[in-house]
Amino acid sequence: MPSVTNNKSKAFILYLFGFFLFSASPVFADEYQDGLEACKQLQWDGAKGSKKIKKNCFRDLAIATYNAGIEETAQLERQLVELETRAADLETQLAEVIAEADASALKAAETIAFHVGTVNQMDSVCNERITEKFESGLQICTWPK
């Protein structure tokens, strides 16, 4: 048969555990403050079960607080997984956009190089023609008098 001291220790530990959850989590403190006050209001009237009722009140409150914490933690973990999945999707989309931008930049650079080459080639041809006309004695430019 378990000793009474052992049960009191367990009840006190559960009480402290619930109390520390209140301190650590303001959400739980607000949510379970009424329950804590109700447990504190219970009186030991000397009847055989009154101490047990008060002890069980704190135990049940601690368990409810703990369970609510587990549920909230699970909910936050689910949200974290969703956010991580979304972040991975956005990183994939960003990589695709960067790849498209790189391809467009390469194509633009090739187009510019082609046009620069074309202009240089046309400039060379024009210079040759000017040189030919100059050497043949033709007047290229007429200056106003």
C-alpha positions in Angstrom: 0.0 0.0 0.0 1.5 3.4 -1.0 2.3 5.7 1.8 0.4 8.9 2.5 3.6 11.0 2.4 4.3 9.7 -1.1 0.9 10.7 -2.3 1.3 14.1 -0.7 4.7 14.5 -2.5 3.1 13.6 -5.8 0.3 16.0 -5.3 2.7 18.8 -4.3 4.9 18.1 -7.3 1.9 18.1 -9.6 0.7 21.3 -8.0 4.1 22.9 -8.6 4.3 21.6 -12.1 1.0 23.2 -12.9 2.0 26.4 -11.1 5.3 26.6 -13.1 3.3 26.1 -16.3 1.3 29.1 -15.3 4.4 31.2 -14.8 6.0 30.1 -18.0 3.0 30.5 -20.2 0.8 33.5 -19.8 -1.8 32.0 -22.1 -2.2 29.0 -19.8 -2.2 31.3 -16.7 -5.1 33.3 -18.0 -7.0 30.3 -19.2 -6.6 28.3 -16.0 -6.6 31.1 -13.4 -10.2 30.4 -12.5 -9.5 26.8 -11.9 -6.6 27.6 -9.7 -8.7 30.0 -7.7 -11.4 27.4 -7.4 -8.9 24.9 -6.0 -7.6 27.4 -3.5 -11.1 28.1 -2.3 -11.8 24.4 -1.4 -11.7 24.1 2.4 -10.6 21.1 4.5 -13.6 20.6 6.7 -12.2 17.6 8.6 -14.3 15.2 6.6 -12.4 12.1 5.4 -12.4 13.0 1.7 -12.0 16.8 1.8 -8.2 16.7 1.7 -8.3 14.3 -1.2 -10.8 16.5 -3.1 -8.5 19.5 -2.8 -5.4 17.5 -3.8 -7.2 16.0 -6.8 -8.4 19.5 -7.8 -4.8 20.7 -8.1 -3.7 17.5 -9.7 -6.5 17.7 -12.3 -5.7 21.3 -13.0 -2.0 20.5 -13.5 -2.9 17.6 -15.8 -5.3 19.8 -17.8 -2.7 22.6 -18.1 -0.1 20.0 -19.2 -2.4 18.5 -21.8 -3.3 22.0 -23.1 0.4 22.7 -23.4 0.9 19.5 -25.3 -1.9 20.3 -27.7 -0.7 23.8 -28.3 2.9 22.5 -28.8 1.5 20.0 -31.4 -0.4 22.8 -33.1 2.7 25.0 -33.2 4.7 22.1 -34.6 2.1 21.6 -37.4 2.3 25.3 -38.2 6.1 25.1 -38.3 6.0 22.2 -40.7 3.6 24.1 -42.9 5.8 27.2 -42.8 8.9 25.1 -43.6 7.1 23.5 -46.5 6.1 26.9 -47.8 9.6 28.2 -47.4 11.0 25.3 -49.4 8.4 25.9 -52.1 9.3 29.6 -52.2 13.1 28.7 -52.4 12.3 26.4 -55.4 10.3 29.2 -57.1 13.1 31.7 -56.4 15.7 29.3 -57.9 13.5 28.9 -61.0 13.2 32.7 -61.4 16.9 33.2 -61.0 17.5 30.5 -63.6 15.1 32.2 -66.0 16.8 35.6 -65.3 20.2 34.1 -66.0 19.1 32.6 -69.3 17.5 35.9 -70.3 20.7 37.8 -69.3 22.8 35.4 -71.4 20.6 35.8 -74.4 20.6 39.6 -74.0 24.4 39.5 -73.8 24.6 37.4 -76.9 22.3 39.7 -78.8 24.3 42.8 -77.7 27.5 41.1 -78.8 26.0 40.2 -82.2 24.8 43.8 -82.7 28.1 45.3 -81.6 29.9 43.0 -84.0 27.5 44.0 -86.8 28.0 47.7 -86.1 31.8 47.2 -86.0 31.7 45.4 -89.3 29.5 48.1 -90.9 31.8 50.8 -89.5 34.8 49.0 -91.0 33.0 48.7 -94.4 32.1 52.4 -94.3 35.7 53.4 -93.5 37.0 51.3 -96.4 34.5 53.0 -98.8 35.5 56.5 -97.4 39.1 55.7 -97.9 38.5 54.4 -101.4 36.5 57.6 -102.4 39.1 59.8 -100.8 41.9 58.1 -102.6 40.1 58.3 -105.9 39.8 62.1 -105.5 36.1 62.3 -105.1 34.7 64.8 -102.8 33.0 63.2 -99.9 31.8 66.2 -98.0 30.7 69.5 -99.2 31.4 72.4 -96.9 29.2 75.4 -96.8 30.7 78.6 -98.3 
